[in-house]
Amino acid sequence: MAFIEESLRDSGITRVAGVDEAGRGPCAGPLVIAAVILKDFNSPNLTRVRDSKALSEKIRESLFDVIKSEALSFSIIEISVAEIDQYGLHKSNIEGMRRAISALELTPEYVLTDGYPIPGLALPNLAVWKGDQVAMCISAASILAKVYRDRKMCELDVLHPEYGLASHKGYISAGHTEAIKRYGVRDFHRKSFSNIQEHLRNESK
């Protein structure tokens, strides 16, 4: 799980930041990016850390505070729906990774990202294919991002219970689609996404 970190440590690099996001796929809600520098990627307190998608919600929640306490530094940032619609999802994701790294209190010696490189980043870095499955710091970042975003969607659900956001977290589902047809597109929907654009066209007819 920490092979990459071990290789970097053997080269004398110990302050490694992992960066990952949550919320690329949903048509509602923010994109959330987290960056984490762990004190010790071999800490026994991190043995359950995996790719957030491979963990139950209960385990992710239990690991959220553990990861924060095991971090030398961490950051969690949001990219709003408005920014996603203005600049596009991928560009927003790259910009979010930059912001998350900049928000760390400590400057990392090396940065590992999940899948997507960060062009022009003024730090040694590596984009790792399926990084949240092979690098402990990326997995830790994926959990922070996922838990934070899920909580934000549950907060939105309290304000807009008719959309069922707490259950599907903004992803496209039959129930979510039916709710949009019935109640319309709201500010928390990504209007640059094709399914939301289709609903907007139907509303204008």
N, C-alpha and C positions, 0 to 999 in steps of 0.2 A: 504493500500500500504506500510505502514511503521511499520507494527505490530512488526516485529522482532527488528527493531531499537528501537521502543518504549519499548519493553521488556528489551533490553540491557541497555537503558537509565535508566529505573527504577531500574536496578541493579547497577547503578553508572558508567556504561561504555558509554562514549559519542564519543570517537574517533574510529568510525567504518569504515573500508574500505570495499567497494564493488568491486568485480573483475569480469570481464566478457570479452568474446572474440568475434571477428567477423572474419568469413572466414574459419570455419572448413570444410564446404561443397564444396567450389569451387575447381576446378582442376587447377586454375591459380591464381597467386598473393600470397602475404604474408598472414600469420596469424597475426592478430593484437589483443593485449590484453591491456585493460585499467584497472586502479585501481583508485578509488575516495574515498576521505574522505570528506563528506559534512559538512559545517558549521552548518546547521540546516536542517534536513530532512523534517521539516514541513514548510519550507520557501514558501510563496505564489508564488515566482518566479519559483517554481518547480512543480506546480500543473499539468502541461501538461506532465511531465516526466512519461514515461511508457516503457515497453519492446520495444526496438528499432524496432522490427519487426511489432509492432502494430501501428507504426507511419508512416506518409508519409515522403518522402525524404525532402520536404520543411520544415516540422515541426522539423525533426531531425536536419537539418541544423540550424534552428533558435535557437534550444536549446543547440547547441554545445558550444557557447561562454557563454551562461547563466550558464551552469553547471560548466564551468571552473571558472567563477566569484563567484559561490556559493560554491566552494570547498576550504577546508583548504589546501588540497594537492591533486594533481592528477598526473598520469603518463600514457603514452601511448608508448607501445613498439611493435616492429615488429619482427616476426620470419620469416626468409627468406625461399624461396622455397628450397634452397639448404639444409637448416637445417631440414626442414620437410622431405625431401627425405632421408636424412642421418639417422635421429633418429625416424621417424614415427610421425604421426599427434598427437596422444594422448600424447606421451612423450614430444613432442615439446610444446603442449598446457600447460601441467603442468609446464614445465620449464619457459614458458612465464609468467605464473601467478606468479611464484617466482620472476622473474625479475621485473615485474610490481610493486609488493609489495616492493621490495628492492629499487626501484627507487623513491618511495614516499619520500618527504622531511621530513615528520613527521612519526614516527613509530606508527602504529595503535594499539589500545588496543585489538581489535577484528577484525577478517577478515571473510567476508561472500563471498562465491564463488557460481557461478551459476552451480549447478549440480555436479561438479567434485571436490573431496577433494584433498588437497595438502599434500601428505604423508611427515611426518617429519618436517612440518613447525613449527618453534619455536615461534609461536604466537597462542593464542586461536583462533580457527577458526571453521567454520561450512559450509558444502556444502549443499546448499538449492535447493531442487527440484523445477524447474521452478522459480529460484530465481529472474530472471529479471521481473517477474510478481508480486512478493510479497515483495520485498525489494527495497526501494527507491535508496539506494546507488548502488545496482547491476544494476538497470535500468539505472541510470546515467552513469555507466561504459559501459553498452551495447551501449548507444548512442554515447559516445566518440569513442569507438572502431569502430562502424559501419560507422560513418561519416568519420573518419580518413581513414579507409580502402577504402571506396567508392571514396574518393578524390585521393588516390594513384592509384586506377584502372583507373580513368579518366586521370591521368597523363600518365599512360601506354598507354591509348587509343590514345593520341596525337602522341606517338612514333610509335604505331602499329595500325593504324585505321582500317586495314583490318580485325581485329579480333572482332571488336564490343565490346570491353571490357567495355566501358562506359555504355552500355545498360544492359549487363548481369552480369557485375562485376566479371567475371571469372567462374561463374557457368556453368554447362553443359547445353547447349541448342542446338536446331537444328542448329541455325545460327553459334554458336561457333564450333560445331562439323564439320560443312561444311567448316568453315574457316581453321580448323586444317587439314582437308583432302586436302584442296587446297594449303595452304601456309606452312604447316608443324608445328611441335612442336618447340616451342621457349624456351628461358631460363626462362621465367616467368611461364611456365607450370610445374606442379608437376609430375615429372616422376615416382613417386612411386604410383600414382593413376592408377587404372586398365584401365580406358578408355584411358589415355595417353600412357600407356604401349602398349595397343593394336595398337594405331596409330604408335608407334615407331617400332613395329614388322612389320607392313604393309610397313613402309618406307624402312625397311631393305631388303624386298623381291626383 
